[in-house]
Amino acid sequence: MSTRQAKGAAAEQLAADYLQREGLSVIERNFRVKGGEIDLVCRDGKATVFVEVRLRSNSDFGGAAASITAAKQARLILAARHWLLRHGETPCRFDCMLLDGLEAENIEWLRDAFSAD
C-alpha cells in the first residue's frame, strides 16, 4: 500500500468512526463499479447515505470541497445507482466528509452535499 493509499484509508476510517458516533451505520466500504466508487455506504434510519471522503493535506489547489467536481459527482451517482440496483431502492442522499488533516477535529460533514437530479 502506498503512502497515499494509507492516508486515504486512515481518512476513511476517521470518517466512518465519526459517522458511527453520530448514529449512522456503515454497511459497506469502497464499493466499486466500472466508472465509479463510493467510499462509504451508510444507513441513517431508512435512508441510504453515499459518502465521499476527501482528504487534503494542503489547500494549494483549494480545500477538500474543491476537489468534488461535477465529474466526480457524476461518478459517485453512477456507482450509487449500481448499488441501489443490487441492494434495493431506498431514499438516499450524498454526503461528503471533508478532512484537512488526519485528526478527528478536522472533519467537516456536509449532509446532502449534492443531488442526483
Order of alpha helices (4+ residues) and beta strands (2+ residues): alpha-beta-beta-beta-alpha-beta-beta
